Amino acid sequence: MPKALTEQCQSLIESYHEVHGFACLPDILWKSRLGPFIQKQRELRQFLRKASITRSAKKSHDGFVRIATAILSLEILASSFAGWGAIYPEAAEAARTILRRNARGPHMPLMEFYLYPPKYISSAAIATLTPRLGRPADDVKLYRASKPELSEEKQALNYVNAIQDGRFAHRAAAPTA
């Protein structure tokens, strides 16, 4: 799995659970019916066992976060969310094979939970998982300065769309005076 993707997924999951509590993470995995999938994957099964029997809350939370990170990363690659499948086509095909072999079909429970919450679509979460393509940090400032009427949430979503559409490609190549 691409390290950049797993780092971003882990950051998203941890930030969500820092606000809502880590105790609900095992319930999220259970209610998403991911138990059989986790049991079929040797590494995930080992993380589950360690997370379930440890006396340390931090180690337990870390184990469940690693499981959720791996599954969320697979779902994002398999669905090519935010262009990850195009950037890593071999990893995307492997993710689709793993998910297809385990008969999970088109259902992506962790993507639905973390990226598309029932009450709203979290553009901040979507922006968090956008691949970093080496764009200069100044692009963000330039874009925000050009659109002061936008709220922070709209700015993040519009910036993600601008990167995906390639509207900032000319700035990365332009010489500075």
C-alpha positions as CSV (number, residue, x, y, z in Angstrom):
1,M,0.0,0.0,0.0
2,P,1.2,3.5,-0.8
3,K,2.7,5.0,2.4
4,A,1.3,8.4,1.7
5,L,-2.2,7.0,1.5
6,T,-1.9,5.0,4.7
7,E,-0.5,8.0,6.5
8,Q,-3.3,10.2,5.4
9,C,-5.9,7.5,6.3
10,Q,-4.4,7.0,9.7
11,S,-4.4,10.8,10.3
12,L,-8.0,11.0,9.3
13,I,-9.1,8.1,11.6
14,E,-7.1,9.3,14.5
15,S,-8.4,12.9,14.2
16,Y,-12.0,11.6,14.1
17,H,-11.5,9.4,17.1
18,E,-9.7,12.1,19.1
19,V,-12.9,14.1,18.9
20,H,-15.4,11.2,19.2
21,G,-13.4,8.7,21.3
22,F,-11.5,5.6,20.4
23,A,-13.9,3.3,22.2
24,C,-16.4,3.4,19.3
25,L,-13.8,2.2,16.8
26,P,-14.3,-1.6,17.4
27,D,-18.0,-1.0,17.2
28,I,-17.6,0.7,13.8
29,L,-15.6,-2.2,12.5
30,W,-18.2,-4.7,13.9
31,K,-21.3,-2.9,12.7
32,S,-19.7,-2.5,9.3
33,R,-19.6,-6.4,9.2
34,L,-15.8,-6.4,8.6
35,G,-15.2,-9.2,11.1
36,P,-15.0,-12.0,8.5
37,F,-12.8,-9.9,6.3
38,I,-10.4,-9.1,9.2
39,Q,-10.3,-12.8,10.1
40,K,-9.3,-13.8,6.6
41,Q,-6.3,-11.4,6.5
42,R,-3.4,-12.8,8.6
43,E,-2.0,-9.3,9.5
44,L,-5.3,-7.8,10.4
45,R,-6.2,-10.9,12.4
46,Q,-3.0,-10.4,14.4
47,F,-3.7,-6.7,15.0
48,L,-7.2,-7.6,16.2
49,R,-5.9,-10.2,18.6
50,K,-3.3,-7.9,20.1
51,A,-5.8,-5.0,20.3
52,S,-8.4,-7.2,22.0
53,I,-6.2,-8.8,24.7
54,T,-3.9,-5.9,25.7
55,R,-4.4,-4.1,29.0
56,S,-3.1,-0.8,27.6
57,A,-5.8,1.4,26.2
58,K,-3.3,3.1,23.9
59,K,-2.0,-0.1,22.4
60,S,-5.6,-1.3,21.9
61,H,-6.6,1.9,20.2
62,D,-3.4,1.7,18.0
63,G,-4.3,-1.8,16.9
64,F,-7.8,-0.9,15.9
65,V,-6.6,2.2,14.1
66,R,-4.1,0.1,12.1
67,I,-6.9,-2.3,11.1
68,A,-9.2,0.6,10.1
69,T,-6.3,2.3,8.3
70,A,-5.6,-0.8,6.2
71,I,-9.2,-1.3,5.3
72,L,-9.9,2.3,4.5
73,S,-6.7,2.4,2.3
74,L,-7.9,-0.6,0.4
75,E,-11.3,0.9,-0.1
76,I,-9.9,4.2,-1.4
77,L,-7.5,2.4,-3.8
78,A,-10.2,0.0,-5.1
79,S,-12.6,2.9,-5.7
80,S,-9.9,5.2,-7.0
81,F,-11.2,7.9,-4.7
82,A,-9.5,11.3,-5.3
83,G,-7.4,9.7,-8.0
84,W,-5.4,7.3,-5.9
85,G,-6.1,4.4,-8.2
86,A,-4.7,6.4,-11.2
87,I,-1.6,7.2,-9.3
88,Y,-1.0,3.7,-8.1
89,P,-2.7,1.4,-10.7
90,E,-1.0,-1.8,-9.6
91,A,-1.9,-1.2,-5.9
92,A,-5.5,-0.3,-7.0
93,E,-5.9,-3.5,-8.9
94,A,-4.5,-5.6,-6.0
95,A,-7.0,-3.8,-3.6
96,R,-9.9,-4.5,-6.0
97,T,-8.8,-8.2,-6.1
98,I,-8.6,-8.5,-2.3
99,L,-12.0,-6.9,-1.8
100,R,-13.6,-8.9,-4.6
101,R,-12.2,-12.1,-3.3
102,N,-13.7,-11.4,0.1
103,A,-17.1,-10.8,-1.5
104,R,-17.5,-7.3,-0.1
105,G,-18.7,-6.0,-3.5
106,P,-19.1,-2.3,-4.1
107,H,-20.0,-1.7,-0.4
108,M,-17.2,0.5,1.1
109,P,-18.3,0.8,4.8
110,L,-15.3,2.7,6.1
111,M,-15.3,5.2,3.2
112,E,-19.0,5.7,3.8
113,F,-18.4,6.2,7.5
114,Y,-15.4,8.5,7.5
115,L,-15.8,10.3,4.2
116,Y,-19.6,10.5,3.8
117,P,-21.1,10.9,7.2
118,P,-24.9,10.7,7.3
119,K,-25.6,14.4,8.0
120,Y,-23.0,16.0,5.7
121,I,-20.2,15.4,3.4
122,S,-17.0,16.3,5.1
123,S,-14.9,18.3,2.6
124,A,-12.2,18.6,5.2
125,A,-11.9,14.8,5.2
126,I,-11.9,14.7,1.4
127,A,-9.2,17.4,1.3
128,T,-7.1,15.4,3.8
129,L,-7.1,12.4,1.5
130,T,-6.2,14.2,-1.7
131,P,-2.9,13.0,-3.1
132,R,0.0,15.4,-2.6
133,L,1.5,16.0,-6.1
134,G,4.3,18.2,-5.0
135,R,2.4,21.4,-5.4
136,P,4.0,24.5,-3.8
137,A,2.5,25.6,-0.6
138,D,2.1,29.1,-2.1
139,D,-0.6,27.8,-4.3
140,V,-2.9,27.4,-1.4
141,K,-2.3,31.0,-0.3
142,L,-2.7,32.3,-3.9
143,Y,-6.0,30.5,-4.3
144,R,-7.4,31.7,-1.0
145,A,-6.4,35.2,-1.7
146,S,-8.1,35.1,-5.1
147,K,-11.4,33.8,-3.5
148,P,-11.9,35.7,-0.1
149,E,-15.6,35.3,-0.2
150,L,-15.4,31.5,0.2
151,S,-15.8,29.8,3.6
152,E,-13.0,27.5,4.8
153,E,-14.9,24.4,3.9
154,K,-15.7,25.6,0.3
155,Q,-12.1,26.8,-0.1
156,A,-10.8,23.3,0.8
157,L,-13.2,21.6,-1.6
158,N,-12.5,24.1,-4.4
159,Y,-8.8,23.8,-4.0
160,V,-9.0,20.0,-4.2
161,N,-11.1,20.3,-7.4
162,A,-8.6,22.8,-8.8
163,I,-5.7,20.4,-8.2
164,Q,-7.5,17.5,-9.7
165,D,-8.4,19.7,-12.8
166,G,-4.8,20.8,-13.1
167,R,-5.5,24.5,-12.8
168,F,-2.4,25.0,-10.8
169,A,0.0,23.2,-13.1
170,H,1.2,26.4,-14.7
171,R,2.2,28.0,-11.3
172,A,4.4,25.0,-10.4
173,A,6.4,25.5,-13.6
174,A,6.4,29.3,-13.7
175,P,9.8,31.0,-12.7
176,T,9.8,33.3,-9.8
177,A,11.0,36.9,-10.3
